[in-house]
């Protein structure tokens, strides 16, 4: 046990780049303020800004951190059969990885120089509400599961917040995502070529457990690679496409990697990934065509809101109309409408704290194809509201718009991860995300929140430069 603890501490120090002698303090290099060389002293406010900016640059700006990027993404290539059981608790590979990264993430965040953002409060509140809601409902088994889900949600979020703050770290994440996407699409091709869930069958046979039953559509197997369901594989590829569209600076590389992601969506033969990819591609084209129009996103959101308003005003069952039009297979659409009707009746019985499984309903206990319905059923409507708020608070009412021109590439990445979160929320009406995809969602929320924090620091550094310039102009000069 002591050997394991020493290794964990050493790894945490290495990942967070902590000075092992001075403890939980980031190593800082002395930074000279060049203003002292040009004949004037900055005022007290500018000196405070300069010290803050220098401390942030020297101690907090993340290096590329390729190891963390691989740890964060490798879970998508590890099937759930590799889970470890401790007592009655189940630890899938993704959960283990993010639990391992939790301590280094906390060390990094609390080492000074970081700024909290609004989504931090909503993320903590969401995790706390999961535990409170199940504890209040009196389900012992549900409380244990809720604690695990709350910790994994918070661990993945804090990983994104701690380690993906600056450009080198996010670029490293994109590089790892390229390789992971290529690998998982290649494994999906193996499923399609073999006509079975080849990866699942192989790993399940090695672990001596029952594999997933393959799913077919039009006589073709719906590829799932290493994920838990074909829909999850396709959604992952759609989210990766959103990042590639904005992260790739070369048009050739953009076409190649977005094309690979599209192939992954096609191999799943699922309507949700097609819709997700269409949303991503449509939003990207809209953004490029109207790039000179600053209010383009406001107009888009207002237009979508108008469509939903008309659906509620002109149809007898607006939710059913929306869901039916979000699916390619009419049977699937009507099945999901039925699930929504049954689930909303169940939620109405326990609207505040929800009721953890079993729901004592044959349909709800077998499948619920919406992450918004699942969190409302388990933890009540407040949990769905908190999940919505933690997403939009990473990009809505961003403020400080002057910083948008500081680094065009980082501005692109902010838009890309915003599109990922918007697509997650959209697909969540007809898809339930669990295991690694739930973690990946939380990770992307954390990364987008870090990119927002990074824009605040950029604005602060610019304010320091402007303040010192004003001090120089205001200082009286002596006549010789």
N, C-alpha and C positions, 0 to 999 in steps of 0.2 A: 504494500500500500504506500509506503514512504517513497519507493522508487517511482510509482505512478504519480504521486503528488509533485515530486521534484520535476518530473518530465512535463507535467501540466503547467507548472509555474514557469519553467524555462521556455516552453512553447508560447505561453501568454506573453512573456517578456519579449520574445523574438517577434511575435506578430504585432504587438502594440508598440514595439521599439522603445521600451522603457529602460532607463539606466538602472542596471541591477544593483548598483552601489547605493544610489540615492533613493531607491524605492520608486514609488508611484509618481514620478516626475519625468516629463519629457525632456530629453536632452536638447538644450538650446545653444546655438552658436551666437557669439556676440555680433550684433548688427550695428554698424555705424550709420548715423543719420547724415547723409551728405550735405544737408542744409547748413550744418555748422561750418562748412568750408567756404561758404560764399558770403560771409560777412554779416550774418544776422542770427538771432536766437528766436526760435518759434515760440509762440505764446503757449500758455498752459494747456489749452484745449488741444492744439495741434500736437503738442508733445505727448499727451495722453493717447491720442489717436495713433501717433507714430509708434509708441511703445506697444500698443495693442496689435497693430498691424505687423510689427517686427516679430513679436512673440508668436503670432499666428503663423507667419511664414516660416519661421525657423523651427517651431516645435510641433505644429499641428498639421501642416500640409502633408497629405499622404503621398508616399512613394507609390510605385506601380502595384505593389502587393499582389503579385501573381498567385502566391500560395492561397491567399484568402479568396481570390476569384475562383480558383479551382475548387476549394472546399465548398464555396457557396453554390456552385453549379453541378458538382459531380453527383449530387443526390439524384438528379434526373436520370442518370444512367444506372442507378442501383435499384433493382426491383424490390418490392415490399417484402418478398420472401426472406430477405436477408435481415429482417427485424430481429432484435434481441429482446428477450423476455426476462424481466427482473421482478420476481414475485408475480403479481397480477398485472404489472405495467408492461406495455408493449412499446418498444423503441425502434421505429423504422429507421433506415439509414439516414434520411434527411434530418429527422429529429435529432439523432445522435450528433450529427455534424454541427448543427446550429446550437445545440446545448454546449458543445465543446467550444464554440466561438463566443459564447455569451460572456464569459469572464474577461477575455481579451477586449471585447467590445466595450464592456463597462469601464475597464481600466483606461481605455483610450478616450472615452467620452468624458470621464471625470478627471482627466489629467490637466485640465485648464485650457483656456483659449477657445473653447467651443461655445456655440450659442444655441440655446433651445429654440425650437420652432413650434408652431401651434399644433402640428400633427403629433408631436411627442406626447402632449397631454391627452389627446384623443386615443392614441395607441395604448397608453398606460390605463386609461379609463376603460377601454374595450377589454383588455386582459383582466382587469379587476372585476368587471361586470360579469364575465363568463363564470368566474369562481363564485361571486356573490349569488348570481341567479340560481345556479345549481345547488348551492348550499341552502338557499332559502326554500327551494322546492323539496328538500329533504332526501335527495337521491344520493346515496353514498357512492355507488358506482359512477353515477353521472358526475359527481364532484371530482373524483379521481381523474376521469377523462377530461373534464373541463380544465383542471389544473394543468394537465399535460398540453392541451391545445392552447391554453393561454400562454404558457411558457414558450412553446414553439413559435407562436405568432410573435411574441415580444422578442424572442431571440433572433429570429430572422429580420425583424424590423431594426433592431439595434445593430445587427451586423451591417445592414445597409447604411445606417446612420454613422457608424464609427469608421468604416474602412473605405468608403467610396465618396470621399468629399471633393477631391480635386481631379484634374484632368488625367494625370498618369494612372490613377487608380481605376477610373471609369474606362479608360482606354484598355487597360489590362482586362477588365471585366468583359468588354466587347470582344477582345481577342479570344478569351476562353469560351465565350458564347458561340463564336464561329465554329470552333472545333467540336464543341458539344452538339451543336445543331447538325453538323455534318455526320457525326457518329450516330445520333439517334435516328436520322433519316435513313442512313445506311442500314441500321438494324430494322427499321420499318420495311425497307425493301426486302430484307431476308424473310420477314413475315409474309409479305405479299407473294414472293417467289415460291415459298414452301407451302402456302395455303394453310398455315397454322400459326399460332403464337409461338414461334420457334424459341425466342429468348426466354419467355415465361416457362415453356416446357422444359428447357434445359436447366434453368436455375431451380425450378421446382423439383425436378428429378434429383438434382444434386442435394437439395435440402430435405428431400423425402417428404414433400407436402403435395397437396392436390393443386394442380395448376388451374389457371383461369380457362374457362371454356371459350373457344374462339367464336367470334361473331362474324356473320356473313351478310353481305348485301349484294343482290344481283349475282349471286354465285361466287363473289370475290371476298376473300377474308379482309376484314377491316383491321389494318395494321395498328398495333399498339406499342411495339418496341419494348421498352422497359417500364413504361408507365402503366397505371392501373386500368386504363380504359382508352379506347381509340379516340374518344372526344378530347380527353386530356392531352393526348399527343398532338392532335391537330391544333388545339388552342395554344399549346406551348410554341408551336411553329408560327402561328399567327402573331404572338407576342414578340417572338424573335425577329420577325419581319419588320415590325414597327421600329425596333431598335436599329436594325441594319439600315433601314431607309434613311435614318437621320445620323447614324454614326459613321457610315462609309463615305469617305471623301472622294473616292474614285467611282465614276459612273459604272465602270466595268465590274468592280467588286460589288457594288450595290446590286447590280442585276444578277450576278452570280449567287450571292447569298440570299437575296430575296427569292430568287428562283428555287433554291434548295428548300427554303422554308415553305414555298408554295407546293412543292412536290410532297413534303411531309403532310400538308393539309389534304392534298388529293388522295394520298394513300389511306387515310382514315375513313373515307367515304361517309363523312358526317357533315350535317348541315351547319352546325355551330362554328366549326373552324372555317368553312367557306364564308360565312357571314362575318366572322372576325377579320379574316383576311381582306374581305371587300371593304369593311369599315376602315381598316388601316390604310389600304391603298387609296380609297376615296378621300380620306382626310389628308393624306400626303399630297395628292394631286390638287385638292382644294387649297392647301397651304401654299403650294408652289405657284398656282395660277394667280392667287390673290395676295401674293407676298407683299405688295406695296400698299395693301389696304389694312391699316392697323386694327380695325374693328372686325376683322373677318371672323374671328372665333365667337365674338358676341353675336354676330348675325347668324352664324351656324347654330349656336345653342338656342337662340330665339326661334329659329325656324323649326328645329326639332321639337321644342316645347309647343309650338303652334300645332304641329302634326299630332302630338299626343293629346292636346286639348281638343282638337276636332274629333279624335277617336273617342274621347270620353263624352263628347256632346252628341255625336251622330250615331253611335252604336249602342245597342242594349247591353252588351258585355264587352267593355273596352279592353279589359285585361285579356280576355279570350281572343279578341281581334288582334291584339299586338302579338300574342304568343303564336297564334296560328300563322301569322305572317313572318315569323322568325324561324320557321322550320320548312324544310323542303318536302318532307313526307307528311301528307295530310293526317295519316294515322298517328304519327308522332306528335303532331300539333294538337290533336284532340286529346291524346293521352295526357299531355302536359297541362292542357286546360283543366282536365278533370283533377289532376294533382293539385293545381292551384286552388280550385274550389274546395277540395277536401282540406287542404292545409290551412287556408284562411279561416275556415270554420273552426279548426283546432286551435289556431293562434288566438281567435276571439275568446276562447275559454281561459287562456293564460297569457294575456297580452303583455304583461310587464316582465315577468321572470321566465316565462316559457315553461316547458316540461321536457326533461331529457328523455331519450329513448328508454324503453319502448313507448310508442304513442298509442298502443292498443288499437291500431288500425292496420289492416292487412296491407293496404297500399302504401301508407306512409312508412311502415316499418320495413318495406322492401326497397323502396326508392323514392327520392324526392329530387327532381331534376332542376333545382335552383338553389344557389348558395344563399340568396336572400331569404328564401323560405326556410332553409335548414337552420340558419342562425336565429331566425325569429321563432321557430318551433322550439329550439333548444334553450335559448337564452332570452327570448322576449323581443318585442319591437325595439326597445332601447338599444339592443346590441346591433341590430340592423342599421339604426340611425348612427351609432358610433362608427361602424365600419364604413358607412358612406362618408362621414365627416373626416375620418382619418385619411381617406383617399383625396377628397377635394381640397382639404386644407394644405396639401403639399404644393398646390399650384394656383388655387383660386385667390383672388385679391392679393396678388403677389406684391404689388407695390414696387417702389424703387426702380421704376422702369428705365432710368438712366443707365443702369448697369447692363442692359440688354446688349449694348454694343461693345462690352469689354472683351469678350472672347466669343466670336461667332460660333466656334465649334461647340463650346459649352452651352450656348443658347440652343443649338440644334439638339444636343443631348437632352436638355430640359424638355423640349417639345416631344422628343421621341418617348421618354419615360412617361410624360403626361398622357400620350396616346396609348401607351400600354395600360395605364391605370383606367383610362376611360373605356378601353375595350374589355378589360376585366369586369368592370361594373356592368357594361352592356350585356356581355355574354352570361353574366351571373343570373340573369332572369330565366335562362333555359339550361344552365349548366351548374352542377355542383362541383366545386373544387375541393379536393381533399388530398391528404398525404403531401407529396412534394409540391404539387401545384398550389396548395394553400400556403406553403412556405415561400414559394417563388413570388406569389402575390405580395406577401408581407415584405419580402426582400426588396422588390421593386418600389414599394411605398417608401421604405427607408432610404433607398438610393435617391428617389425624387426629392425627399425631404432634405437630404444632404446637399443636393444641387441647389435647393432654395437657400439653405444656410450659406453655401459658398457664394451665392450672388449677394447676400448681405455683407459678407466680408469684403467682397470686391468693392461694394458701394462705400464701405467704411474706409478702405484704403484710399479711394478716390477723394473722399471727404478730407482725409488727412493732408493729401497733396494740395487741395484747394485752400485749406486752412493755413498751411505754411506759406502759400503764395500770397494770400491776403495779408498775412503778418509782415511779409517782406515789403509789400506795397504801402502798408500803413505806417511803417517805421520811418520816422523823420531822418533825413540825411543832414550831415553837418557841412557847412560851407568852409572851404579851404581858402 
